[in-house]
Amino acid sequence: MPSYVPFLAFGLFVVLFILIAVLGWLAEKKRREAFQALAQHLGMRYRAKDRSIAQRFEFLDKLRQGDDRYAFNILDGQFEEQPVMVFDFHYETHSTDSKGRRQTHDHYFSFFILFQDKVFPELRIYPESILSKLGQMLGYHDIDFESAEFSKAFTVRSKDKKFAYDICHTRMMRYLLAHRDLSLEIENQCVSMGFNTRLKPEQIEDRLRQLVEIRKLFPEYLYSG
């Protein structure tokens, strides 16, 4: 093998690494610009990054995962007369390979919060999965409802069963069965909706509208006490 081959291979690796980094930077720049344009369209405020959001809303399970947690591409303001916030979220986890080397894994997803004056107990509603079924086998039981279809499709967990039944009435169950990709968490003054990936900017407005529709399905008697 010619002596220059290893240097050539290393050079190609460096060029490839730089190319991937540049493409990633360009993609993030395009996403930031899209969120800035969306903020202007919706009449909301845009912020590039805020680490304090992870601490302020740490009581929400999805924002409590991993290390190095922060929100970015943040939109906040009024949407259909409701105070809301939507953002990309990052956290990292770690693992060790067979040779004992520590590896870092970055995770990203989209998250939505609707704020209200009323304080509610924690309630989580998310699609049934293998992990949730395993949890039930280990004793982490969810709440079942008269609708067998809904109970089979969604895992519902709360220490306050009455509140869970108040929220998961017939029309709410019907709505969620028509939108089976939704994961909701209600706690304190937040009604939140999380996804496992980052949504495209053009999907944000429709998802905000879904969050408002869900809030409107809450029984009004919950706000009278």
C-alpha positions in Angstrom: 0.0 0.0 0.0 1.4 3.4 -1.0 2.5 5.5 2.0 0.2 8.3 1.1 -3.0 6.2 1.3 -3.6 6.5 5.1 -3.1 10.3 4.8 -5.6 10.4 1.9 -8.1 8.4 3.9 -7.7 10.7 6.9 -8.1 13.7 4.6 -11.3 12.3 3.1 -12.6 11.7 6.6 -11.9 15.3 7.7 -13.6 16.6 4.5 -16.7 14.4 5.2 -16.8 15.4 8.8 -16.7 19.1 7.8 -19.4 18.6 5.1 -21.7 16.9 7.6 -21.2 19.7 10.1 -21.9 22.4 7.5 -25.0 20.7 6.3 -26.2 20.3 9.8 -25.6 24.0 10.5 -27.4 25.0 7.4 -30.4 22.8 8.3 -30.6 24.4 11.8 -30.3 27.9 10.3 -33.2 27.2 7.9 -35.3 25.8 10.8 -34.5 28.9 13.0 -35.6 31.2 10.1 -38.8 29.2 9.6 -39.7 29.5 13.3 -38.9 33.2 13.2 -41.3 33.6 10.2 -43.9 31.5 12.0 -43.7 33.7 15.1 -44.3 36.7 12.9 -47.2 35.1 11.2 -48.8 34.1 14.5 -48.0 37.3 16.3 -45.9 35.5 18.8 -42.4 36.1 20.3 -39.4 34.1 19.1 -36.4 33.2 21.3 -33.4 31.2 20.1 -32.6 29.3 23.3 -33.6 29.2 27.0 -32.1 26.8 29.5 -34.4 28.0 32.3 -37.5 26.4 30.7 -36.2 22.9 31.5 -36.0 23.9 35.2 -39.2 25.8 35.4 -41.2 23.0 34.0 -39.3 20.1 35.4 -42.4 18.7 37.0 -43.5 17.6 33.5 -42.2 14.1 33.0 -41.1 14.5 29.4 -38.9 17.6 30.3 -37.2 15.7 33.1 -35.3 13.2 31.0 -31.5 13.0 30.7 -28.9 15.7 31.1 -28.0 19.0 29.4 -31.7 19.9 29.0 -32.7 23.0 27.2 -35.4 24.5 25.0 -34.7 26.3 21.7 -36.7 27.7 18.8 -39.2 29.0 21.3 -42.5 30.6 20.4 -44.7 32.1 23.1 -47.7 34.3 23.1 -51.4 34.1 22.4 -53.0 31.5 20.1 -56.7 31.6 19.6 -56.9 33.7 22.8 -55.0 31.1 24.8 -51.5 31.6 26.3 -49.2 29.0 24.8 -45.6 28.1 24.3 -44.0 25.8 21.8 -40.4 24.8 21.4 -37.8 22.3 20.4 -36.3 20.4 23.3 -32.9 18.7 23.7 -31.6 16.3 26.3 -28.8 13.8 26.3 -28.3 10.3 27.7 -25.2 8.2 28.0 -24.2 4.6 27.5 -21.0 2.5 27.7 -19.9 0.3 24.8 -18.3 -3.2 25.0 -14.8 -1.5 25.5 -15.9 0.6 28.3 -16.0 3.8 26.3 -18.7 6.4 27.3 -21.0 7.5 24.5 -23.3 10.5 24.5 -26.7 10.3 22.7 -28.5 13.5 21.8 -32.3 13.5 21.7 -34.7 16.2 20.2 -38.4 16.6 20.2 -41.2 19.2 19.9 -43.2 20.3 23.0 -46.3 22.4 23.4 -47.7 24.0 26.6 -51.0 25.8 27.1 -51.2 27.8 30.4 -54.3 28.3 32.5 -55.2 29.9 35.8 -56.5 26.7 37.4 -54.1 24.3 39.1 -54.7 20.6 38.3 -53.2 17.4 39.6 -50.9 15.3 37.4 -52.6 13.4 34.6 -50.8 11.6 31.8 -52.5 10.2 28.6 -50.3 8.6 26.0 -50.6 5.9 23.4 -50.4 2.3 24.6 -47.0 0.7 23.9 -44.9 -2.3 24.7 -43.2 -0.3 27.5 -46.5 0.7 29.0 -47.8 -2.9 28.9 -44.5 -4.0 30.6 -45.1 -1.4 33.2 -48.5 -2.7 33.9 -47.0 -6.2 34.3 -44.6 -4.8 36.9 -47.4 -3.2 38.9 -47.6 0.3 37.3 -51.4 0.1 36.6 -53.2 2.6 34.5 -56.8 3.7 34.7 -59.4 1.8 32.7 -62.6 3.3 31.2 -65.9 2.1 30.0 -64.7 2.4 26.5 -62.6 -0.8 25.9 -61.3 0.7 22.6 -60.0 3.8 24.4 -58.4 1.8 27.3 -56.7 -0.4 24.8 -55.4 2.5 22.7 -54.2 4.8 25.5 -52.5 4.5 28.8 -53.9 6.9 31.4 -52.2 7.5 34.7 -53.0 9.8 37.6 -53.2 9.6 41.4 -56.5 11.4 41.2 -58.9 8.9 39.4 -61.8 11.3 39.7 -59.9 14.0 37.8 -58.9 11.4 35.2 -62.6 10.5 34.7 -63.5 14.1 34.5 -61.1 14.8 31.7 -61.6 11.5 29.8 -65.3 11.9 29.2 -67.0 10.5 26.1 -66.2 13.5 23.7 -62.5 13.6 24.9 -62.1 9.9 24.3 -63.7 10.2 20.9 -61.3 13.1 20.0 -58.2 11.2 21.2 -59.2 8.0 19.3 -59.4 10.2 16.2 -55.8 11.5 16.9 -54.0 8.5 18.3 -50.5 10.0 18.0 -51.2 12.5 20.8 -49.4 12.3 24.2 -50.8 14.7 26.9 -49.7 15.7 30.4 -51.6 18.0 32.6 -50.1 19.3 35.9 -50.2 22.5 37.9 -51.2 25.2 35.4 -50.0 23.4 32.3 -51.7 21.4 29.6 -48.9 20.0 27.6 -48.5 17.9 24.4 -45.2 16.2 23.5 -43.9 14.3 20.5 -40.9 12.0 20.1 -39.4 13.9 17.2 -39.1 17.5 16.1 -42.1 18.5 14.0 -41.7 20.4 10.7 -42.4 24.2 11.2 -45.4 23.9 8.9 -47.0 21.4 11.3 -46.8 23.7 14.4 -49.9 25.8 13.8 -52.2 22.7 13.4 -50.8 21.1 16.5 -51.3 24.3 18.5 -54.9 24.3 17.2 -55.2 20.7 18.5 -54.0 21.7 21.9 -56.6 24.5 22.1 -59.3 22.1 21.0 -58.3 19.7 23.8 -58.4 22.4 26.4 -61.9 23.4 25.2 -63.1 19.8 25.8 -62.3 20.2 29.6 -65.6 20.3 31.6 -66.3 23.9 32.7 -67.2 22.7 36.2 -63.6 22.0 36.8 -63.0 25.8 36.8 -65.8 26.8 39.1 -64.4 25.5 42.3 
